[in-house]
Amino acid sequence: MATKERKILVAVDEGEESVYALSWCLKNIVNENSKDTIVLLYVKPPQVVYTALDGSGYLFSPDIIATMDKYRNEVADTVIDKAKKLCKDLQHVETRVEVGDARDVICSAAEKMGVDMVVLGSHGYGLIKRAFLGSVSNHCAQNIKCPVLIVKRPKTCATTSTS
């Protein structure tokens, strides 16, 4: 029986939640022999526009702004490389790095690429944090037309520190 080739968008970021979501997706949705395409999407926050002087009176030189941009690019490269290593056994993996508000970029990318599914990790914010920061996964679940799978990392996977 032939299976349909799917395009699955997996949003990745610096957090362990997105690594867990990608790993879960690879174990439970995609197998090594499938013809599915995994699209790894990292969204860089928009560049902050700095005036010559910030509120504290510090001057941001072009060199400092360039250094900050270089750092943002290095973070994006590191996240994508880590995610690609998890997908090493798959034949069809694409990567995309975009800039903007993650909620809007993920929704837009899903629509433009015509993906069959979007997989997101859940940061598990409480009510207060979610009210102030906004929930990317909730926004995407409400606004993306294809199925959205929100993978919540079990508490047993959380790292614990011992003193």
C-alpha positions as CSV (number, residue, x, y, z in Angstrom):
1,M,0.0,0.0,0.0
2,A,1.5,3.3,-1.1
3,T,1.5,6.1,1.4
4,K,1.1,9.8,0.6
5,E,4.2,11.9,0.8
6,R,3.7,14.5,3.4
7,K,5.5,17.8,4.2
8,I,5.8,18.3,7.9
9,L,6.9,21.7,9.3
10,V,8.7,21.4,12.7
11,A,9.4,24.7,14.4
12,V,12.7,24.6,16.3
13,D,14.3,27.0,18.8
14,E,16.9,27.1,21.5
15,G,14.6,25.3,24.0
16,E,14.6,21.6,25.0
17,E,10.9,21.6,24.3
18,S,11.4,21.9,20.5
19,V,14.1,19.3,20.6
20,Y,11.7,16.9,22.4
21,A,8.9,17.8,19.9
22,L,11.2,17.0,16.9
23,S,12.4,13.8,18.5
24,W,8.8,12.8,19.2
25,C,7.8,13.5,15.7
26,L,10.7,11.4,14.3
27,K,9.7,8.5,16.5
28,N,6.0,8.6,16.1
29,I,5.1,10.2,12.8
30,V,8.0,9.8,10.4
31,N,10.0,6.7,9.8
32,E,13.4,6.3,8.1
33,N,12.0,4.8,4.9
34,S,9.2,7.3,4.4
35,K,9.1,9.8,1.6
36,D,7.9,12.5,4.0
37,T,9.8,15.8,4.0
38,I,10.6,17.4,7.3
39,V,11.0,21.2,7.1
40,L,12.9,22.6,10.1
41,L,12.0,26.2,10.7
42,Y,13.9,28.5,13.0
43,V,12.5,32.0,13.5
44,K,15.0,34.7,14.5
45,P,13.5,37.5,16.5
46,P,13.3,40.8,14.5
47,Q,16.3,43.1,14.8
48,V,15.7,45.7,17.4
49,V,16.0,49.2,16.0
50,Y,18.4,51.2,18.1
51,T,18.7,54.9,18.2
52,A,22.1,56.5,18.6
53,L,21.5,56.5,22.3
54,D,19.5,54.0,24.2
55,G,17.5,55.0,27.3
56,S,20.5,54.7,29.6
57,G,22.7,56.9,27.5
58,Y,24.9,54.2,26.0
59,L,25.8,54.6,22.4
60,F,25.3,51.6,20.1
61,S,28.0,51.7,17.4
62,P,27.6,49.9,14.1
63,D,30.2,47.4,15.3
64,I,28.1,46.5,18.3
65,I,25.0,46.1,16.2
66,A,27.0,43.9,13.7
67,T,28.3,41.8,16.6
68,M,24.7,41.3,17.9
69,D,23.6,40.3,14.4
70,K,26.5,37.9,14.0
71,Y,25.5,36.3,17.4
72,R,21.8,35.9,16.2
73,N,23.0,34.2,13.0
74,E,25.3,31.9,15.0
75,V,22.4,30.9,17.3
76,A,20.2,30.2,14.3
77,D,23.0,28.0,12.7
78,T,23.5,26.1,15.9
79,V,19.8,25.4,16.4
80,I,19.4,24.2,12.8
81,D,22.6,22.1,12.9
82,K,21.4,20.4,16.1
83,A,18.0,19.7,14.6
84,K,19.5,18.3,11.4
85,K,21.6,15.9,13.4
86,L,18.5,14.4,14.9
87,C,17.2,14.0,11.3
88,K,20.3,12.4,10.0
89,D,18.6,9.1,9.0
90,L,15.9,10.9,6.9
91,Q,16.2,11.4,3.2
92,H,14.2,14.5,2.8
93,V,15.0,17.4,5.2
94,E,14.8,21.1,4.4
95,T,15.8,24.0,6.6
96,R,14.5,27.5,6.7
97,V,15.6,30.5,8.9
98,E,13.2,33.4,8.9
99,V,12.9,36.7,10.8
100,G,9.9,38.0,12.6
101,D,7.4,37.2,15.3
102,A,7.4,33.4,15.6
103,R,3.6,33.2,15.7
104,D,3.2,35.0,12.5
105,V,6.2,33.5,10.7
106,I,5.2,29.9,11.5
107,C,1.6,30.5,10.4
108,S,2.7,32.2,7.2
109,A,5.3,29.6,6.4
110,A,2.8,26.8,6.9
111,E,0.4,28.4,4.5
112,K,3.0,29.4,1.8
113,M,4.6,25.9,1.8
114,G,1.3,24.1,1.9
115,V,2.4,21.7,4.6
116,D,0.3,18.8,5.7
117,M,1.1,19.2,9.4
118,V,2.9,21.5,11.8
119,V,4.7,20.2,14.9
120,L,5.5,22.5,17.8
121,G,6.9,22.1,21.2
122,S,5.1,23.5,24.2
123,H,7.0,25.6,26.7
124,G,4.3,24.9,29.3
125,Y,3.9,28.5,30.4
126,G,1.4,29.1,33.1
127,L,-1.6,31.3,32.7
128,I,0.3,34.5,33.8
129,K,3.3,34.0,31.5
130,R,1.1,33.0,28.6
131,A,-1.0,36.2,29.1
132,F,2.1,38.4,28.9
133,L,4.3,36.5,26.4
134,G,1.6,35.0,24.3
135,S,1.5,31.3,23.4
136,V,3.1,30.6,20.0
137,S,1.6,27.1,20.0
138,N,-1.9,28.3,20.9
139,H,-1.8,31.1,18.3
140,C,-0.6,28.6,15.6
141,A,-3.3,26.0,16.6
142,Q,-6.0,28.7,16.2
143,N,-4.7,30.2,12.9
144,I,-3.1,27.4,10.8
145,K,-5.5,25.6,8.5
146,C,-3.7,22.2,8.6
147,P,-3.4,19.9,11.6
148,V,-1.1,21.3,14.4
149,L,0.5,18.9,16.8
150,I,1.6,20.5,20.0
151,V,4.0,18.1,21.8
152,K,4.3,18.7,25.5
153,R,7.5,17.4,27.2
154,P,6.6,15.2,30.1
155,K,7.7,16.4,33.5
156,T,9.8,13.3,33.9
157,C,12.0,14.5,31.0
158,A,12.8,17.8,32.8
159,T,16.3,18.1,34.0
160,T,16.6,18.1,37.8
161,S,19.5,19.5,39.7
162,T,20.9,17.9,42.8
163,S,22.8,19.8,45.3
